């Protein structure tokens, strides 16, 4: 089995209600994956299932539940699971690859499977987390995390709803969770809970002692004890983890959705990743106290080269596809179209590149302005709100087509 010891990808960020300008919760994630790996925006409606239905995940089968939630997820085309997403109850989640001292399994539930299962089965952040924990303990995590078999890793998760967030970090079957009720939090590609956490798997401290990882309970530090190679006490501001924390803390109290989008476009530390591994999809979600959400997806790689488009629940099915896994990449998927269009962008001279950047920024700002304007109309009927958001989203995708033709 090939394991990338120091492969780095993905950043997930959240600003809770006291850290945003309007007391909403704002969530964001970049999914960094192999450049040519298609990642789609997938819509899965609420569904009911017969008793004893078996669910086929990426590598293993598990029992299905009676009913699953409506979800929007960003899904690498070849797997059942997802890199990030949101459900109809305003719960958002992103996962990160982490490398630990525990053994990697050839089969089990992918971290991406666990992410989707949590969204489908949970109605708030803690419930989603508990779904993941129960499945992790029953079935374990494992299997190759890339189509070519070059990656196998453990997982951390950042889960947020309208009231709180949870960080769940794993090392094989072991886990620790941290509750966040105020402020900001982010995770990148290493364990970050540098103490016992709020919750932990029963026996994890005793296990660490039995393996001579620590001498006694006072030395228990999940990130340091279980990370492959250990972790620093405080991440450097020049790393993605450190820079994400810095951006969130420096702007706490005034964070808006546009700011979160721009955090995900940060290049100095590599939050917006380019190269053989690239930011293949990006999500920013604004969660309101009533659990409704406005969800912004690029549905294409490189957030610095794209504008975000709005989606709500109930979703009307437009500009998303049905769930994979798929055996091959469809050239008509939006992610495929953008990769082809990107070749045109590379050839543009400096002036026309700047014109392109200015144009997509202007479009994005107008979309946010239009969405917020109708969201703030207190007397707007629910059906009218949905209809107007659907129209704005449709307009956004029409503008994508025009830009592809223009440049």
ZIDALIN-V940655 format. One record per residue. N is the residue number from 1. RES is the residue in one letter. PSI is psi in radians with two decimals (999 if undefined). Layout:
# ZIDALIN-V940655
<<N | RES | PSI> <N | RES | PSI>>
This chain:
# ZIDALIN-V940655
<<1 | X | 2.25> <2 | X | 2.31> <3 | X | 2.24> <4 | X | 1.81> <5 | X | -0.62> <6 | X | 0.43> <7 | X | 2.31> <8 | X | 2.27> <9 | X | 2.68> <10 | X | 2.46> <11 | X | 2.36> <12 | X | 2.31> <13 | X | 2.64> <14 | X | 2.47> <15 | X | 2.04> <16 | X | 3.07> <17 | X | -0.55> <18 | X | -0.17> <19 | X | -0.06> <20 | X | 2.86> <21 | X | -0.39> <22 | X | 0.32> <23 | X | 0.40> <24 | X | 3.06> <25 | X | 2.31> <26 | X | 2.17> <27 | X | 2.53> <28 | X | 2.58> <29 | X | 2.46> <30 | X | 2.32> <31 | X | 2.01> <32 | X | 2.03> <33 | X | 3.05> <34 | X | 2.42> <35 | X | -0.77> <36 | X | 0.08> <37 | X | 1.95> <38 | X | 2.39> <39 | X | 2.13> <40 | X | 2.66> <41 | X | 2.04> <42 | X | 2.38> <43 | X | 2.25> <44 | X | 2.00> <45 | X | 2.87> <46 | X | 2.38> <47 | X | 2.62> <48 | X | 2.58> <49 | X | 2.66> <50 | X | 2.69> <51 | X | 2.50> <52 | X | 0.27> <53 | X | 2.40> <54 | X | 2.31> <55 | X | 2.21> <56 | X | 1.91> <57 | X | -2.82> <58 | X | -0.80> <59 | X | -0.46> <60 | X | 2.86> <61 | X | 2.49> <62 | X | 2.84> <63 | X | 2.43> <64 | X | 2.69> <65 | X | 3.02> <66 | X | -0.61> <67 | X | 2.46> <68 | X | 2.71> <69 | X | 2.81> <70 | X | 2.28> <71 | X | 2.70> <72 | X | 2.20> <73 | X | 2.70> <74 | X | 1.99> <75 | X | 2.03> <76 | X | 2.34> <77 | X | -0.44> <78 | X | -0.11> <79 | X | 2.91> <80 | X | -0.59> <81 | X | -2.90> <82 | X | 2.74> <83 | X | -0.51> <84 | X | 2.92> <85 | X | -3.02> <86 | X | 2.60> <87 | X | 3.10> <88 | X | -0.23> <89 | X | 0.22> <90 | X | 0.48> <91 | X | 2.20> <92 | X | 2.62> <93 | X | 2.48> <94 | X | 2.60> <95 | X | 2.79> <96 | X | 2.52> <97 | X | 2.34> <98 | X | 2.63> <99 | X | 2.18> <100 | X | 3.05> <101 | X | -0.14> <102 | X | 2.73> <103 | X | 2.60> <104 | X | 2.36> <105 | X | 2.61> <106 | X | -0.32> <107 | X | 2.73> <108 | X | -2.84> <109 | X | 2.24> <110 | X | 2.69> <111 | X | -0.60> <112 | X | -0.59> <113 | X | -0.80> <114 | X | -0.69> <115 | X | -0.88> <116 | X | -0.73> <117 | X | -0.69> <118 | X | -0.81> <119 | X | -0.69> <120 | X | -0.44> <121 | X | -0.22> <122 | X | 2.66> <123 | X | -0.09> <124 | X | 3.03> <125 | X | -0.78> <126 | X | -0.69> <127 | X | -0.71> <128 | X | -0.78> <129 | X | -0.76> <130 | X | -0.59> <131 | X | -0.83> <132 | X | -0.78> <133 | X | -0.81> <134 | X | -0.72> <135 | X | -0.66> <136 | X | -0.78> <137 | X | -0.56> <138 | X | -0.74> <139 | X | -0.29> <140 | X | 2.85> <141 | X | 2.54> <142 | X | 3.02> <143 | X | 2.74> <144 | X | 2.42> <145 | X | 0.06> <146 | X | 2.70> <147 | X | -0.55> <148 | X | 0.05> <149 | X | 0.33> <150 | X | -0.08> <151 | X | 2.39> <152 | X | 2.14> <153 | X | 2.93> <154 | X | -3.12> <155 | X | 2.58> <156 | X | 2.72> <157 | X | 2.48> <158 | X | 2.09> <159 | X | 2.27> <160 | X | 2.55> <161 | X | -2.85> <162 | X | -0.27> <163 | X | -0.54> <164 | X | 3.08> <165 | X | 2.72> <166 | X | 2.42> <167 | X | 2.17> <168 | X | 2.12> <169 | X | 2.45> <170 | X | 2.69> <171 | X | 1.71> <172 | X | -2.16> <173 | X | -0.12> <174 | X | 2.60> <175 | X | 2.70> <176 | X | 2.51> <177 | X | 2.51> <178 | X | 2.23> <179 | X | 2.37> <180 | X | 2.12> <181 | X | -0.22> <182 | X | 2.80> <183 | X | -2.50> <184 | X | 2.80> <185 | X | 2.64> <186 | X | 2.79> <187 | X | 2.59> <188 | X | -2.28> <189 | X | 0.68> <190 | X | 2.75> <191 | X | 2.46> <192 | X | -0.11> <193 | X | 1.80> <194 | X | 0.61> <195 | X | -2.66> <196 | X | -0.18> <197 | X | 3.14> <198 | X | -0.72> <199 | X | 2.74> <200 | X | 2.77> <201 | X | 2.38> <202 | X | 2.26> <203 | X | -0.08> <204 | X | -0.65> <205 | X | -0.76> <206 | X | -0.65> <207 | X | -0.79> <208 | X | -0.65> <209 | X | -0.75> <210 | X | -0.48> <211 | X | 0.15> <212 | X | 0.48> <213 | X | -0.67> <214 | X | 2.84> <215 | X | -0.66> <216 | X | 3.09> <217 | X | -0.53> <218 | X | -0.37> <219 | X | 0.01> <220 | X | 2.15> <221 | X | 1.75> <222 | X | -0.83> <223 | X | -0.83> <224 | X | -0.69> <225 | X | -0.61> <226 | X | -0.11> <227 | X | 2.47> <228 | X | 1.93> <229 | X | -0.04> <230 | X | 3.08> <231 | X | 2.76> <232 | X | 2.78> <233 | X | -0.61> <234 | X | 2.20> <235 | X | 2.51> <236 | X | 2.47> <237 | X | -0.16> <238 | X | -0.12> <239 | X | 2.86> <240 | X | -0.74> <241 | X | -0.83> <242 | X | -0.70> <243 | X | -0.70> <244 | X | -0.78> <245 | X | -0.73> <246 | X | -0.81> <247 | X | -0.76> <248 | X | -0.82> <249 | X | -0.70> <250 | X | -0.46> <251 | X | 0.14> <252 | X | 2.32> <253 | X | -0.26> <254 | X | 0.30> <255 | X | 2.34> <256 | X | 3.00> <257 | X | -0.66> <258 | X | -0.68> <259 | X | -0.75> <260 | X | -0.70> <261 | X | -0.74> <262 | X | -0.54> <263 | X | -0.72> <264 | X | -0.09> <265 | X | 0.15> <266 | X | 2.24> <267 | X | -0.47> <268 | X | -0.71> <269 | X | -0.19> <270 | X | 0.32> <271 | X | -0.76> <272 | X | 1.86> <273 | X | 2.47> <274 | X | 2.70> <275 | X | -2.70> <276 | X | -0.60> <277 | X | 2.35> <278 | X | 2.83> <279 | X | 1.68> <280 | X | -0.23> <281 | X | 2.73> <282 | X | 2.50> <283 | X | 2.39> <284 | X | 2.20> <285 | X | 2.42> <286 | X | 2.04> <287 | X | 2.19> <288 | X | 2.80> <289 | X | -0.49> <290 | X | 0.17> <291 | X | 0.02> <292 | X | 2.83> <293 | X | 2.57> <294 | X | 2.12> <295 | X | 2.18> <296 | X | 2.13> <297 | X | 2.48> <298 | X | -0.59> <299 | X | 0.63> <300 | X | 2.90> <301 | X | 2.89> <302 | X | 1.50> <303 | X | -0.41> <304 | X | -0.30> <305 | X | 0.13> <306 | X | 2.82> <307 | X | 2.65> <308 | X | 2.54> <309 | X | 2.51> <310 | X | 2.51> <311 | X | 2.56> <312 | X | 3.01> <313 | X | 2.47> <314 | X | 2.49> <315 | X | 2.46> <316 | X | 0.08> <317 | X | -0.12> <318 | X | 2.51> <319 | X | 0.56> <320 | X | 2.93> <321 | X | 2.97> <322 | X | 2.84> <323 | X | 2.54> <324 | X | -2.89> <325 | X | 2.69> <326 | X | 2.65> <327 | X | -0.28> <328 | X | 2.90> <329 | X | 2.29> <330 | X | 2.15> <331 | X | -0.23> <332 | X | -0.10> <333 | X | 2.61> <334 | X | -0.65> <335 | X | -0.61> <336 | X | -0.73> <337 | X | -0.69> <338 | X | -0.70> <339 | X | -0.67> <340 | X | -0.76> <341 | X | -0.59> <342 | X | -0.54> <343 | X | -0.58> <344 | X | -0.70> <345 | X | -0.71> <346 | X | -0.56> <347 | X | -0.18> <348 | X | 2.58> <349 | X | 3.00> <350 | X | -0.73> <351 | X | -0.79> <352 | X | -0.53> <353 | X | -0.76> <354 | X | -0.65> <355 | X | -0.71> <356 | X | -0.84> <357 | X | -0.76> <358 | X | -0.67> <359 | X | -0.79> <360 | X | -0.54> <361 | X | -0.72> <362 | X | -0.73> <363 | X | -0.82> <364 | X | -0.78> <365 | X | -0.71> <366 | X | -0.67> <367 | X | -0.79> <368 | X | -0.77> <369 | X | -0.78> <370 | X | -0.74> <371 | X | -0.81> <372 | X | -0.59> <373 | X | -0.80> <374 | X | -0.52> <375 | X | -0.56> <376 | X | 0.00> <377 | X | 1.80> <378 | X | -0.44> <379 | X | 0.17> <380 | X | 2.21> <381 | X | 2.63> <382 | X | -0.76> <383 | X | -0.61> <384 | X | -0.68> <385 | X | -0.85> <386 | X | -0.82> <387 | X | -0.72> <388 | X | -0.66> <389 | X | -0.74> <390 | X | -0.70> <391 | X | -0.72> <392 | X | -0.73> <393 | X | -0.73> <394 | X | -0.75> <395 | X | -0.69> <396 | X | -0.77> <397 | X | -0.50> <398 | X | -0.64> <399 | X | -0.59> <400 | X | -0.83> <401 | X | -0.71> <402 | X | -0.70> <403 | X | -0.71> <404 | X | -0.65> <405 | X | -0.62> <406 | X | -0.70> <407 | X | 999>>
